[in-house]
Amino acid sequence: TGGYYGHADLDPEQVITEGLPQRGDNWDLLDHALQEKGDSAFRGTTAQITYPDGNGASSWAGDGGYVYELTCVPTWDVNKHIQGRRLVSEWAVGKDRFGGNLALGEHESAVSSRVPPEHIKRYGRVVESVNGLLYVPRNSWVENPNWDPQFCKYSVSDRYCVESK
């Protein structure tokens, strides 16, 4: 599926030409969610650019940063997949011993950190509204000429993909 990925420091023209670079070699989703080791092979994405509570890819990018729409890549629902895997207490018993994601409100999914340019549909610059909400204006999206919707026919979900013939 994919989602929206927000970042403040990546050059968008380089991203749509070269893709998002690989980082880290740790494929443990719980380690990614806890962010304690700094070697995650995942990138966090969200299903919405901005959620009503202000979270989302636009808040991760910040004012002036960029949001990238990623399509047709394997995606893991972080909250779903780590529920009950985080040790809360050695002394607790039963269901109180293990918990889920500490950052439940992020609405995070995870994709491989390496995303080829063919899987990046577009990018947009984040701005702040007069009320302080971060968002990407509809008319500011820049389409990626390297995006290839043909990859979507291999995806298990067409949530972020167009039907390719």
N, C-alpha and C positions, 0 to 999 in steps of 0.2 A: 504494500500500500504506500507508505511514505509518510507524508505530513509536511508541516511547516517547521523549518529550522531557522532560528534567529541567532545572529552573530554580529558583533560590533566591529571586528577588526579585519575581516576578510575582504579582499578586493573583489567586488562582484564580477567584473569583467574577466578576471583571472579564474574565478570559480566556474563561470559558464564555458570557459575554454578548456580548463584542466580538470574540473570537478573539485569535490571536497577531498582534501588529502587524508590519507590513513594516519591515525594517531593511536598510540597504545597497542598492546597485544593481549590485554586481559578481556576475555569474552565472558566473564562472570557478570550476569545482569544485576545481581545483588551488590557486588562491588561497585558497579556503575552507579546504582541508585544511592549508595552510601557516600560516594565520592571521597573515600578516605585514602585510596592508593594512588590516584592520579594517573593510572595507566589504562584507562578504559578504551576498548576498541569500538565503543558505541558513540553515537551522537544522539542527543535527546531531540525529539520532535513533538509537535502537538497537532491535534486534529483541527484546531482553529487558530487563526492568527492572533486573536485577542478574545479571551473569555470575559463574561460579564464582571468577574471579580478582578480583572486587570491582568491575570496571568496569561501565559501563552508565548508564542515565538516572538512577538513584538516586544514583550517585556524582557525577554532574554537578550534581544539585540540592543534595546535602549534607543533613545532618541538619536537619530542620525545613523543607526545601524541598519542592517539589511535582513530581510526575511526571504528565505529560499523555499520554493515549493518543490518538494522531492516526490517523485512518482515511481511506482512499480518496483519497489525494493522490499526485501523481507523486513518486516516490522514486528516488534514485540511490545505488547501492552505492559509497561513496567509494573503498574499496580497489580494487575492480574497475575503476572508471572512470579512476583516475589512475595505475594501474600502468604503469610505463615512461614517464611524462610528466614526472617531476621530474628536472631536470638535476643529476647528481651531480658530474660533473667535465668540464671542457672538454678535458682531456688524456686521459681514458680513451677506449677504443675499444670498439665492439660493445655488447653488453648491459650492460657495466659503466658505460657513460656515463650511462644513465638508470635511475632507481629508482622506487619506489612511495611509498606513504604513510609518513611518519615516525611517525605515531601509529597503526600497524597494530593495536595491541591495544585500541583504542577500540571496535572492531566497529561503526564509524559508517556510517550512511546519511545522506542529506541530503534535505531537503524545502524548498520555498519558505518563506521566513521568515514570509510572510503566510499564516496558516491561519484561514479563517473558522470561527466557532463551530460551524457545522453539521458540521464534520469533526473535532471534538474530542469523543470519546465519553465520557470521564470523567477525573477527576484524583484523585490520592491523595497524602497527606502522607508524606514519608520519615522513617523512624525508624532508630535504630542498635540492632542486636542486642547482647546481652551480649558477643559475640565481636568486635564492631566492624564487622560487615557491615551496610551500608545497604540498606534494603528498604522496600517499601510493604506493610503488613499487608492481607490480603485483605478484611477487614471495614471498612477505612477508605476505600475507593474511594467517590467521590461521582459519581453519574451526571449527565451534562449533559442537561437537558431540551431544549436547543436542537439536540442531535445529530440528524442526519437520515440514517438508513441508506439512503434512496433514492439518495443520491449514489454508493453502492457499486455500483450496477448499471452505472455508467459507468467503473468501475475495471478496469484490466487484470489485477488480482490480487485475490482475495478473502481474502487471508491475514489481514487484520485486520477484515474486514467480515462482516456477516451477510447471508444471502441475502435480497434484497428482492423482494417480489412485486408 
